[in-house]
Amino acid sequence: MTVGGIATRLLDDPMSPCEPRSCCGRARLRKDWDNILTHDPLGDRISREKTLWVVLFTMGIATNRDEIMQILDLERWVLDFFMIWGPVSASVLYSSRFNDVDTFHHALWALFLFGMAGQIACFNHSLRGMAAFTSVLYALIGLAFLRVACMLPRARRFCAFFGASCGVAAALSATIACIDLNWGLHVRGFMWMNALWETVTNVAFFVVTEYRPERKRAWDVPVCLEYIVKRYEGFHMMIMVCSFLFPLALQGALFASDPHARAVVLLGNTYAVALKLGLLDVDEVPIERHAIRRSRPTAIGFLCVHPVGMLGIGITGVGFVAAVQGVRADFTTTALCLGPAITWFVTGVTKLLHEPLSNAQVHTYKAVALCSASLVFLAPLAFRLDVDATPWFVVANMAVTLLVQLFIEYANGSALGGWRASAPRLLIDWDTIGERVGSRVSSMEHFFTVLCAVAVFVLNQGLGHNHDVQLYVLKFFVLFGMLAHTMHYAMRFADDDGVHKVLWGAFQFGLLLLLEGFDDVDQTAPYSLFKFLAFAMYMFVGVGFSGRIIIRLPRARRTATYFSLAALAAATLMATTLPIQGFGLFQMYAVAAIALFADPLLSLLNYGCTSSEEARRRIAMPVNAEYLVSRWESLQIDVMAVAIVVPNTLFPTSSATTACVVCGDALTCLMAIALKASLFDVAPPDLGHHAVALKERARHLFFLSQMFITLGISLTGGAMNMLLQEVSASGASGRSDFAQRLMPAAVSLTLAAFAVSGLSHAPCRRSVHRAKAVVGFNGAIALALWPMYGAGATAFETVTFVVGLTSLVVASQLCLRACWPSHL
């Protein structure tokens, strides 16, 4: 096999339906007018990979909260938002038409990750630096368009137009990076031009092609609608968590000590739940009725207004955090009123752009009600309400708006399908086990999946202060034990009805309060917030989720009773810690054991207490394999972004350490790329080979390995942050003995867990399958031994060694797949 062939197959998807390509792949359309309704086989894979960029974008917006609280300049916050959004939007424009799984695109998105990391590093420190990285990102997408224009005559005009647009945007950003910032209004003028450039470009292309029929089909290129809808839906939920709830979750100290801050955090959480439920009505539209499918004008309108809606959500988050921290009253009130007004006006407009599901009159009434509510949100500014009353008014108006939406449907004869209390049901039973029901990971579940990733960020902050790995691991399993219980429930019973909306909303509310407990200054005190919320959440999971199945679904009563008792046992253990001083480490170990081994123990009891396969099937229930696979992949991508990339892309504070900090940022990106490549490499080529779809033992092994993969990624981010902070402060000679022992151990755990996860799947060729696992285990052993043979190393040398060896291990495993492309 040639070197070029190996390089191509090294990163190509083994399930790609395309014919062989050159080393850099060949340009092709994901959709064209003659196959616009056919399914894109690469859509789901590409969407999962691009989740990392979505988290980075929304977390990047969240990192700007410190600066905005100091300068109190909402206009600057808006301009910064569009500077980081512009390249992301351009990447979606490109990906929805030309993205593929080949060497070129892997390299493109790796470089894009480096550029986004640079943006985040400069966000709070240097406008010039952020503008320079923005220019680089625009240039990358522009070059990608130019490549397609050269290789694909069918899309040449489209790519030339939007490639030139990216070039102009890159020039605007480069101008901001080069001009004297003392120019004041002139700088803001260029930033406003950058903010408006996407809308100008979209409208211009529409005007150029709309009124010339021969240009419509020849110049324009259809989008992969499933991809772009999924991306834009994800933006709403991500920015709500990262730019709204994430800053609120870091207010634990104020939440515990200040009644006003406590009230505002609770109000903010309530607003977020209502906002999420309200957006579900607009976002979850059948693809055939989506604005992008409806007509070209509605598609252009949707693409232009959607980022403004995200902007409104972000401004609302700024307002609630400002209210918690007691920032100047006029700034706080303006943000609290302007953010919801923008959000709901844009939501109303977006609803009008979509095609009505059935009753056009109801559709219009609901859109008008949303736009009218947006004006009501501005009332505190008009009537000069004080800063204490404004959050209450905003949340009350939000609740009324949601109720009005439901009332309009009910009054016009709607069955309120998505809000009715349906009877619980099994997604799959033994007689339908061959059917595929889809992953069914609702946007509400993904909402608190990201919130769990944010919890890892909070845990890593605590680890940097107390250096207590034991406590970190126990808190991790207490938190993820709750998530595991909801997974056991959802992979059997998840549904889209009113009951589940309430259950998931309440779970999210409690989870945010638990994060406040993570950040509490005195978590060891009797009846501390952390211990009480952990007890309450396990009680809720045991009674609210499994209890409903026990009462209303006799077929699943035994299994639901078991999981309910497991959750209630964890709640009882946490209850015993309430009156004592300290965390109660023994009880937390027991809770962690329940989280890890509840499902395997159920299978063991089932096999030990039943005499036949028929009897076991009457008790046990099959699971939705697609749900479990999708849920773990999205969780680990989210944790990777929040724990590794965002906190470890640092800005050099001293010229003496600039080179080391820049190298540290590059190593951070390499680590994220290596772990992401390993995550997708260990996954089998199809669901039939996946552990979840095989025997129960394989499923349990897979589930346990995912827990430890997530723990390893989390600890890797925390240790890497301590080391890179030391590098930033002391340069290449800095040391941190604790973190230098922790980081190789954490990555060793991650690689070993990846190897176990790979072994749990069915092999296509056993020798290659085992060889990849051996490489992973050997890499894990080598990393675990680093503290012994690298005892005199510095923090920078430790990070370099760990990232380098991890990349080598992953590259070796990919080479095995490249040489035998039909195998795992």
C-alpha positions in Angstrom: 0.0 0.0 0.0 1.3 3.4 -0.9 2.1 6.1 1.7 -0.7 8.3 0.1 -3.2 5.4 0.4 -2.3 4.9 4.1 -2.6 8.6 4.8 -6.0 8.7 3.3 -7.3 5.6 5.1 -5.7 6.6 8.3 -8.6 9.0 9.1 -11.3 8.1 6.6 -14.5 6.6 8.0 -14.5 2.9 7.3 -18.2 3.1 6.5 -17.9 5.9 4.0 -19.8 5.0 0.8 -17.5 7.1 -1.4 -15.1 5.6 -3.9 -11.3 5.8 -3.1 -9.9 9.3 -3.1 -6.5 10.9 -3.3 -4.4 11.6 -0.3 -6.3 14.8 0.5 -9.7 13.5 -0.6 -11.8 14.8 -3.4 -14.4 17.5 -3.3 -18.0 16.4 -3.6 -21.5 17.7 -2.8 -23.3 16.2 0.2 -26.6 17.0 -1.6 -27.7 18.2 -5.1 -31.1 19.0 -6.5 -31.6 15.5 -7.9 -31.0 13.8 -4.5 -32.1 16.4 -2.1 -34.5 14.1 -0.3 -32.1 11.2 0.1 -30.5 10.4 3.5 -26.9 11.6 3.9 -25.0 8.5 5.4 -22.3 10.7 6.8 -24.6 13.2 8.4 -24.7 11.7 11.9 -20.9 11.1 12.1 -20.0 14.6 11.0 -22.6 16.1 13.4 -21.0 14.3 16.3 -17.5 15.4 15.4 -18.6 19.0 15.0 -20.2 19.1 18.5 -16.8 20.0 19.9 -16.8 23.3 18.0 -20.3 24.1 19.2 -19.2 23.7 22.8 -16.0 25.8 22.2 -18.1 28.6 20.7 -20.6 28.8 23.5 -18.0 28.4 26.2 -15.9 31.1 24.5 -18.8 33.5 24.8 -19.1 32.5 28.5 -15.5 33.3 29.2 -16.2 37.0 28.3 -18.3 37.4 31.4 -15.4 38.7 33.6 -14.5 41.5 31.2 -18.1 42.6 30.6 -18.7 42.9 34.4 -15.8 45.3 34.6 -16.3 47.5 31.6 -20.2 47.3 31.7 -20.4 47.8 27.9 -23.1 45.7 26.3 -22.3 47.0 22.8 -18.7 45.6 23.1 -20.2 42.2 24.3 -22.4 42.1 21.2 -19.5 42.9 18.9 -17.3 40.2 20.5 -20.2 37.7 20.2 -20.3 38.3 16.4 -16.6 38.1 16.1 -16.5 34.6 17.5 -19.8 33.6 15.8 -18.7 34.7 12.3 -16.2 31.9 11.6 -18.4 29.3 13.2 -21.3 30.4 10.9 -19.0 30.2 7.9 -17.9 26.7 8.9 -21.6 25.6 9.1 -22.2 27.1 5.6 -19.4 25.1 4.2 -20.0 21.9 6.2 -23.7 21.7 5.3 -22.7 21.4 1.6 -19.2 20.0 1.3 -18.0 18.4 4.6 -16.7 14.9 4.3 -14.7 12.3 6.3 -11.3 12.4 4.7 -7.8 13.6 5.4 -8.3 17.1 4.1 -11.3 17.7 6.3 -9.6 16.2 9.4 -6.7 18.5 8.9 -9.0 21.5 8.2 -11.0 21.0 11.4 -7.8 20.4 13.4 -6.5 23.7 12.3 -9.9 25.2 13.0 -9.6 23.9 16.6 -6.2 25.7 16.9 -7.8 28.9 15.7 -10.7 28.7 18.0 -8.4 28.0 20.9 -6.5 31.1 20.0 -9.7 33.2 20.0 -10.7 31.9 23.5 -7.2 32.6 24.8 -7.3 36.2 23.6 -11.0 36.9 24.4 -10.6 38.6 27.7 -7.1 40.0 27.1 -6.4 41.2 23.6 -8.8 42.5 20.9 -6.0 42.5 18.4 -5.1 38.8 19.1 -8.8 37.7 18.9 -9.2 39.6 15.6 -6.1 38.0 14.2 -7.3 34.5 15.0 -10.7 35.4 13.6 -9.0 36.4 10.4 -7.1 33.1 10.3 -10.4 31.1 10.8 -12.1 33.0 8.0 -9.1 32.4 5.8 -9.2 28.7 6.5 -12.9 28.4 5.4 -12.2 30.7 2.4 -9.4 28.3 1.3 -11.7 25.3 1.7 -14.3 27.0 -0.5 -11.5 27.8 -3.0 -10.4 24.1 -3.1 -14.0 23.1 -3.9 -14.2 25.8 -6.6 -11.1 24.4 -8.2 -12.1 20.7 -8.0 -15.8 20.8 -8.5 -17.1 22.8 -11.5 -20.8 22.2 -10.4 -20.2 24.4 -7.3 -17.7 26.8 -8.7 -19.8 30.0 -8.7 -21.2 29.3 -5.2 -17.8 28.6 -3.8 -16.2 31.6 -5.5 -18.9 33.9 -4.1 -18.7 32.7 -0.5 -15.0 32.1 -0.7 -14.6 35.8 -1.6 -17.0 36.7 1.2 -14.8 34.8 3.7 -11.8 36.7 2.2 -13.4 40.1 2.8 -14.3 39.0 6.4 -10.7 37.9 7.0 -9.5 41.3 5.7 -11.9 43.1 8.0 -10.7 41.1 11.0 -7.1 41.6 10.0 -7.7 45.4 9.8 -9.0 45.3 13.4 -5.9 43.4 14.4 -3.6 45.9 12.8 -5.1 49.4 13.4 -4.4 51.5 16.5 -7.1 50.7 19.1 -7.0 54.3 20.3 -9.0 55.2 17.2 -12.2 54.3 19.3 -15.2 54.7 17.0 -13.3 53.6 14.0 -12.5 50.3 15.6 -16.1 49.8 16.6 -17.1 50.7 13.0 -15.0 47.8 11.6 -16.4 45.5 14.3 -19.9 46.4 13.3 -19.1 45.7 9.7 -17.8 42.3 10.7 -21.0 41.7 12.7 -23.2 42.5 9.8 -21.2 41.0 7.0 -22.8 37.5 7.2 -26.3 39.0 6.7 -25.1 41.3 3.9 -23.5 38.3 2.1 -26.6 36.0 2.4 -28.9 38.7 1.2 -26.6 39.7 -1.7 -26.4 36.1 -2.9 -30.2 35.8 -2.7 -30.7 39.0 -4.8 -28.1 37.9 -7.4 -29.7 34.5 -8.0 -33.4 34.8 -7.0 -34.6 36.8 -10.0 -32.6 34.9 -12.6 -34.2 31.5 -12.8 -31.3 30.0 -14.7 -29.0 31.0 -11.8 -31.0 29.4 -9.0 -30.1 25.8 -9.8 -26.8 26.5 -11.5 -25.3 28.8 -8.9 -26.9 27.7 -5.6 -26.1 24.4 -3.9 -28.6 22.8 -1.6 -27.8 22.1 2.0 -27.8 18.9 4.0 -30.9 19.9 5.9 -30.6 17.3 8.6 -27.1 18.5 9.4 -27.9 22.2 9.5 -31.1 21.8 11.5 -29.3 19.7 14.1 -26.4 22.2 14.3 -28.7 25.2 14.8 -30.9 23.4 17.4 -27.8 22.5 19.3 -26.6 26.2 19.4 -29.7 27.2 21.3 -29.3 24.6 24.1 -25.5 25.0 24.2 -25.5 28.8 24.6 -28.3 28.5 27.2 -26.1 26.2 29.3 -22.7 27.6 28.7 -23.5 31.3 28.6 -26.4 31.4 31.0 -26.4 28.5 33.5 -22.6 28.0 33.6 -21.9 31.5 35.1 -24.7 31.0 37.6 -23.3 27.6 38.6 -20.1 29.4 39.7 -21.9 31.6 42.2 -21.9 29.0 45.0 -20.3 31.2 47.6 -22.8 34.0 47.1 -25.6 31.5 46.9 -24.8 30.2 50.3 -24.2 33.6 52.0 -26.4 36.2 50.3 -30.3 35.8 50.3 -30.6 38.2 47.3 -28.1 36.2 45.3 -29.8 33.0 46.2 -33.2 34.4 45.0 -31.7 35.6 41.7 -30.0 32.2 41.1 -33.3 30.4 41.7 -35.1 32.9 39.4 -32.5 32.4 36.7 -32.8 28.7 36.9 -36.6 28.9 36.6 -36.3 31.2 33.6 -33.9 28.8 32.0 -36.4 25.9 32.4 -39.3 27.9 31.0 -37.1 29.2 28.2 -36.0 25.7 27.3 -39.6 24.5 27.2 -40.6 27.5 25.1 -37.9 26.9 22.6 -38.8 23.3 22.2 -42.1 24.4 20.6 -40.2 26.4 17.9 -37.0 24.4 17.4 -38.5 20.9 17.1 -40.1 21.3 13.8 -40.4 18.5 11.2 -37.7 18.9 8.6 -40.2 19.0 5.8 -41.8 22.1 7.4 -38.6 23.9 8.5 -38.0 27.4 7.3 -34.9 26.3 5.3 -37.0 23.8 3.4 -40.0 26.1 3.0 -38.5 28.7 0.6 -35.4 30.6 -0.1 -36.6 33.8 1.5 -37.6 32.0 4.7 -34.2 30.2 4.7 -32.3 33.4 4.4 -34.5 34.9 7.1 -33.8 32.0 9.4 -30.1 32.1 8.9 -30.0 35.9 9.6 -32.2 36.0 12.7 -31.0 32.8 14.5 -27.7 34.2 15.8 -29.6 37.3 17.1 -31.7 34.9 19.2 -28.6 33.3 20.7 -27.3 36.8 21.4 -30.5 37.5 23.4 -30.0 34.4 25.5 -26.4 35.4 26.2 -27.4 38.9 27.2 -30.0 37.5 29.6 -27.3 35.4 31.2 -25.2 38.5 31.6 -28.1 40.2 33.3 -28.8 37.5 35.8 -25.1 37.1 36.7 -24.8 40.9 37.1 -27.8 40.8 39.5 -26.2 38.1 41.6 -22.9 40.0 41.8 -24.5 43.3 42.6 -23.3 45.1 39.4 -24.4 48.6 38.7 -28.3 48.8 38.6 -28.8 50.4 35.2 -26.5 47.9 33.4 -28.2 45.0 35.2 -31.7 46.1 34.4 -30.9 46.8 30.8 -29.4 43.4 30.3 -32.3 41.6 32.1 -34.9 43.4 29.9 -33.1 43.6 26.6 -31.9 40.0 26.5 -35.4 38.3 26.9 -37.0 40.9 24.6 -34.5 40.0 21.8 -34.9 36.3 22.5 -38.6 36.2 22.3 -39.0 38.6 19.4 -36.6 36.5 17.3 -38.4 33.3 18.5 -41.7 34.7 17.3 -40.2 35.7 13.9 -38.6 32.2 13.6 -42.0 30.6 14.2 -43.5 32.6 11.5 -40.8 31.5 9.1 -41.6 27.8 9.7 -44.5 26.3 7.8 -47.5 25.7 10.1 -47.9 22.1 11.3 -51.7 22.1 10.8 -53.7 25.2 11.9 -52.2 28.3 10.3 -54.3 30.6 12.5 -53.0 29.0 15.7 -49.5 29.2 14.3 -49.9 33.0 13.6 -51.5 33.7 17.0 -48.6 32.0 18.8 -46.0 33.9 16.9 -47.8 37.2 17.5 -48.1 36.4 21.2 -44.3 35.8 21.4 -43.5 39.1 19.7 -46.0 40.9 22.0 -44.4 39.3 25.0 -41.0 40.6 23.9 -42.3 44.2 24.3 -43.6 43.4 27.8 -40.1 42.4 28.8 -39.1 46.0 28.3 -41.6 47.3 30.8 -39.1 47.5 33.7 -37.1 50.0 31.7 -40.1 52.1 30.9 -41.5 52.1 34.4 -38.0 52.3 36.1 -38.4 49.2 38.2 -35.5 48.7 40.7 -32.9 46.0 40.2 -34.5 43.7 42.9 -37.9 43.7 41.2 -36.8 43.3 37.6 -35.7 39.6 37.8 -39.1 38.7 39.4 -40.9 40.5 36.6 -38.9 38.9 33.9 -39.4 35.4 35.2 -43.2 36.0 35.8 -43.6 37.3 32.2 -41.6 34.3 30.9 -44.0 31.9 32.7 -47.1 33.8 31.5 -45.7 33.7 27.9 -45.3 29.9 28.1 -48.8 29.4 29.5 -50.3 31.7 26.8 -48.7 29.5 24.1 -50.3 26.4 25.6 -53.7 28.2 26.1 -53.7 29.3 22.4 -53.3 25.7 21.3 -55.9 24.4 23.7 -58.5 27.1 22.9 -58.2 26.3 19.2 -58.8 22.6 19.6 -55.2 21.3 19.7 -54.6 18.0 21.4 -51.4 19.4 22.9 -49.6 16.3 21.7 -46.2 17.1 23.0 -47.6 18.2 26.4 -50.0 15.4 27.1 -49.3 12.9 29.9 -48.9 9.7 28.0 -48.8 6.3 29.6 -45.3 4.9 30.1 -44.2 2.3 27.5 -41.2 0.2 26.6 -39.3 1.5 23.6 -38.2 -2.0 22.6 -39.3 -5.4 23.8 -38.1 -8.9 22.9 -40.6 -9.2 20.1 -39.5 -5.9 18.5 -35.8 -6.1 19.3 -34.8 -6.0 15.7 -36.5 -2.6 15.2 -34.5 0.6 15.3 -36.3 3.5 17.1 -33.5 6.1 16.8 -31.3 7.4 19.5 -34.2 9.5 21.0 -31.8 11.7 23.0 -34.0 14.7 23.5 -32.7 18.2 23.4 -33.7 18.4 27.1 -31.5 15.5 28.0 -28.6 17.0 26.0 -29.2 20.2 27.9 -28.2 18.7 31.3 -25.6 16.5 29.6 -23.8 19.8 28.9 -24.6 20.9 32.5 -22.8 17.7 33.7 -19.8 18.7 31.6 -19.9 22.1 33.3 -19.9 20.3 36.7 -16.5 18.8 35.7 -15.2 22.4 35.2 -16.4 23.2 38.7 -14.8 20.0 40.1 -11.5 20.9 38.4 -11.5 24.3 40.0 -11.9 22.7 43.4 -9.1 20.2 42.6 -6.7 23.0 41.9 -7.3 24.3 45.4 -7.5 21.2 47.6 -5.4 18.6 45.6 -7.8 15.9 46.9 -8.1 13.3 44.2 -10.1 10.9 46.4 -12.8 13.6 47.1 -12.8 14.5 43.4 -13.5 11.0 42.3 -16.2 10.4 44.9 -18.0 13.7 43.9 -17.7 12.7 40.3 -19.4 9.3 40.9 -22.0 10.9 43.1 -22.9 13.3 40.2 -22.6 10.8 37.4 -24.4 8.1 39.4 -27.5 10.3 39.0 -26.9 10.6 35.3 -26.4 6.8 35.1 -29.7 6.2 36.7 -31.4 8.5 34.2 -29.6 6.6 31.4 -30.9 3.3 32.7 -34.4 4.7 32.6 -34.2 6.6 29.3 -32.7 3.7 27.3 -35.8 1.7 28.1 -38.7 4.2 28.6 -37.7 7.6 27.2 -40.6 9.4 25.5 -41.6 12.8 24.2 -44.6 13.9 26.3 -45.6 16.4 29.0 -44.5 14.1 31.9 -41.0 13.8 30.6 -40.7 17.5 30.0 -41.6 18.0 33.7 -39.2 15.3 34.8 -36.2 16.5 32.8 -36.9 20.1 33.7 -37.0 19.3 37.4 -33.8 17.2 37.1 -32.1 20.2 35.4 -33.3 22.5 38.2 -31.9 20.3 40.9 -28.7 19.7 39.0 -27.9 23.4 38.8 -28.5 23.7 42.6 -26.2 20.8 43.1 -23.5 22.6 41.2 -24.0 25.6 43.6 -23.2 23.1 46.3 -20.0 22.0 44.6 -18.9 25.6 44.7 -20.0 26.2 48.3 -17.1 27.2 50.7 -18.3 24.9 53.4 -19.5 21.7 51.9 -18.4 19.6 54.9 -20.8 21.3 57.4 -23.9 19.5 58.6 -26.8 19.8 56.3 -24.6 21.6 53.7 -26.1 22.3 50.3 -24.1 19.7 48.5 -25.1 16.8 50.8 -28.8 17.9 50.9 -29.1 18.3 47.1 -27.3 14.9 46.5 -29.8 13.3 48.8 -32.8 15.1 47.2 -31.7 14.3 43.6 -31.3 10.6 44.3 -34.7 10.6 45.9 -36.2 12.3 42.9 -34.6 9.9 40.5 -35.8 6.9 42.4 -39.4 8.1 42.9 -40.0 10.4 39.9 -38.5 8.3 37.2 -38.7 4.6 38.3 -41.7 5.1 40.6 -43.9 6.1 37.6 -43.0 2.8 35.8 -43.7 0.7 38.9 -47.2 2.1 39.2 -48.3 2.2 35.6 -46.3 -0.4 33.6 -46.7 -4.0 35.0 -44.4 -5.5 32.3 -41.4 -3.5 33.7 -42.3 -3.4 37.3 -39.6 -5.7 38.6 -36.8 -4.0 36.8 -38.1 -0.5 37.7 -38.4 -1.6 41.3 -34.8 -2.7 41.4 -33.5 0.6 39.9 -35.8 2.6 42.2 -34.4 0.7 45.3 -30.9 1.3 44.0 -31.5 5.1 43.8 -33.3 5.2 47.1 -30.4 3.3 48.7 -28.0 6.0 47.4 -30.4 8.7 48.8 -30.4 6.9 52.2 -26.6 6.8 52.2 -26.4 10.5 51.4 -29.0 11.2 54.1 -26.8 9.7 56.8 -24.1 12.3 55.9 -26.5 15.2 56.6 -26.1 15.6 60.4 -22.4 14.9 60.5 -19.3 17.0 60.0 -17.5 16.0 56.9 -18.5 14.4 53.6 -19.0 10.9 54.8 -16.4 9.2 52.6 -17.6 5.6 53.4 -21.2 6.5 52.3 -19.9 8.2 49.1 -17.8 5.1 48.3 -21.0 3.1 48.6 -22.9 5.5 46.3 -20.1 5.2 43.8 -20.4 1.4 43.9 -24.1 1.6 43.3 -23.6 3.9 40.3 -21.0 1.5 38.8 -22.5 -1.9 39.5 -26.3 -1.6 39.8 -26.9 -2.8 36.3 -24.4 -5.7 36.3 -25.8 -6.8 39.6 -29.3 -6.9 38.2 -28.1 -9.2 35.4 -26.3 -11.4 37.9 -29.4 -11.7 40.0 -31.5 -12.4 36.9 -29.3 -15.2 35.8 -28.9 -16.6 39.3 -32.5 -16.6 40.3 -34.2 -17.8 37.1 -33.9 -21.2 35.5 -34.6 -20.6 31.9 -34.1 -18.0 29.1 -37.8 -17.5 28.9 -38.1 -16.6 32.6 -35.1 -14.2 32.3 -36.8 -12.4 29.4 -40.0 -12.0 31.4 -37.9 -10.0 34.0 -35.2 -8.3 31.9 -35.8 -5.8 29.2 -33.8 -4.9 26.1 -32.3 -1.5 25.8 -32.2 1.1 23.0 -28.6 0.7 21.9 -28.6 3.8 19.7 -29.6 5.9 22.7 -26.8 4.7 24.9 -24.1 5.1 22.2 -25.2 8.6 21.2 -25.5 9.7 24.9 -22.0 8.7 25.9 -20.4 10.1 22.8 -22.0 13.5 23.2 -21.2 13.6 26.9 -17.5 12.8 26.3 -17.2 15.4 23.6 -18.7 18.0 25.8 -16.5 17.1 28.8 -13.4 17.2 26.4 -14.2 20.7 25.4 -15.1 22.0 28.8 -12.4 20.3 30.8 -9.5 20.3 28.4 -9.7 22.9 25.7 -11.5 25.9 27.2 -9.6 26.3 30.6 -6.2 25.4 29.2 -6.0 27.9 26.3 -4.1 30.6 28.2 -3.0 34.1 27.3 0.6 34.9 28.0 0.8 37.4 30.8 4.6 37.9 30.7 6.9 38.2 27.7 9.3 35.8 29.5 6.8 32.9 29.3 5.1 33.8 26.0 6.7 31.0 24.0 5.9 28.4 26.7 2.3 29.5 27.0 1.8 29.4 23.2 3.3 25.9 23.1 1.0 24.9 25.9 -2.0 26.1 24.0 -0.8 24.0 21.0 -0.3 21.0 23.2 -3.9 21.4 24.6 -5.3 21.3 21.1 -3.2 18.2 20.2 -4.4 16.4 23.3 -8.1 17.2 22.4 -7.5 16.0 18.8 -5.8 12.8 20.0 -8.6 11.9 22.5 -11.3 12.7 20.0 -9.6 10.6 17.4 -9.4 7.7 19.9 -13.0 8.1 20.9 -14.2 7.6 17.3 -11.5 5.0 16.5 -12.6 2.5 19.2 -16.3 2.8 18.1 -17.2 -0.1 15.8 -18.2 0.5 12.1 -21.9 -0.3 12.7 -24.4 -0.9 15.5 -24.4 -4.7 14.9 -20.8 -4.9 16.1 -21.4 -2.6 19.1 -21.1 -3.9 22.6 -24.6 -2.5 23.5 -26.2 -4.6 20.8 -24.4 -7.8 21.9 -24.6 -9.8 25.1 -25.4 -8.2 28.4 -21.8 -8.8 29.7 -20.5 -6.7 26.8 -22.9 -4.0 27.4 -22.0 -3.8 31.1 -18.3 -3.7 30.2 -18.9 -0.9 27.8 -21.0 1.1 30.3 -18.3 0.8 33.0 -15.5 1.7 30.6 -17.4 4.9 29.5 -17.6 6.0 33.2 -13.8 5.7 33.5 -13.1 7.3 30.1 -15.2 10.3 31.2 -13.4 10.4 34.6 -10.0 10.2 32.9 -10.8 13.0 30.5 -12.0 15.1 33.4 -8.9 14.5 35.5 -6.7 15.1 32.5 -8.2 18.6 32.1 -7.8 19.5 35.8 -4.2 18.3 36.0 -3.3 19.9 32.7 -4.7 23.2 33.8 -2.5 23.2 37.0 0.6 22.4 34.9 -0.1 25.1 32.3 -0.9 27.6 35.0 2.5 26.8 36.5 4.2 27.2 33.0 2.4 30.5 32.6 3.7 31.8 35.9 7.3 30.3 36.0 8.1 29.4 32.4 9.7 26.1 31.3 11.4 25.6 34.7 8.2 25.6 36.8 7.2 22.4 38.7 4.0 21.1 40.2 4.7 17.7 41.8 1.0 16.9 42.5 -0.1 17.7 38.9 2.9 16.0 37.4 1.9 12.8 39.0 -1.8 13.2 38.3 -1.8 14.0 34.6 0.0 10.9 33.3 -2.1 8.8 35.7 -5.3 10.4 34.3 -4.3 9.9 30.7 -3.2 6.3 31.5 -6.7 5.6 32.9 -8.3 7.1 29.8 -6.2 5.1 27.3 -6.8 1.9 29.3 -10.5 2.5 29.4 -10.5 3.2 25.7 -8.8 -0.2 25.2 -11.4 -1.9 27.3 -14.2 -0.2 25.5 -12.7 -1.4 22.2 -12.5 -5.0 23.4 -16.1 -4.9 24.5 -17.2 -4.6 20.8 -17.3 -7.5 18.4 -14.2 -7.6 16.2 -14.1 -7.8 12.4 -10.7 -9.3 12.6 -9.6 -10.5 16.0 -5.8 -10.0 15.5 -6.1 -6.3 14.6 -8.7 -5.8 17.3 -6.4 -7.2 20.0 -3.3 -5.5 18.6 -5.0 -2.1 19.0 -5.9 -3.0 22.6 -2.3 -4.1 23.3 -1.0 -0.7 21.9 -3.5 1.1 24.2 -2.6 -0.9 27.3 1.1 -0.5 26.6 0.7 3.3 26.2 -1.3 3.4 29.5 1.5 1.5 31.3 4.2 3.8 29.9 2.3 6.9 31.1 1.7 5.4 34.5 5.4 4.9 34.9 6.3 8.5 34.0 6.5 9.7 37.7 9.3 7.1 38.2 11.6 7.7 35.2 10.6 11.4 34.9 11.1 12.4 38.5 13.2 15.4 37.7 11.1 16.7 34.9 9.4 20.1 34.9 5.7 20.9 34.4 6.3 21.8 30.7 8.3 18.6 30.0 5.6 16.5 31.7 2.8 18.0 29.5 5.0 17.6 26.4 5.7 14.0 27.1 2.2 13.0 28.0 0.7 14.7 24.9 3.4 13.3 22.7 3.0 9.7 23.9 -0.8 9.9 23.8 -0.6 11.2 20.2 1.8 8.4 19.3 -0.4 5.7 20.8 -3.5 7.0 19.0 -1.6 7.4 15.7 -0.3 3.8 16.0 -3.9 2.5 16.5 -5.1 4.5 13.5 -2.3 3.1 11.4 -3.5 -0.4 12.2 -6.9 0.6 10.9 -5.3 2.2 7.9 -3.5 -0.9 6.9 -6.6 -3.1 7.2 -9.4 -0.6 6.3 -12.2 -3.1 6.5 -11.4 -4.0 10.1 -11.7 -2.3 13.4 
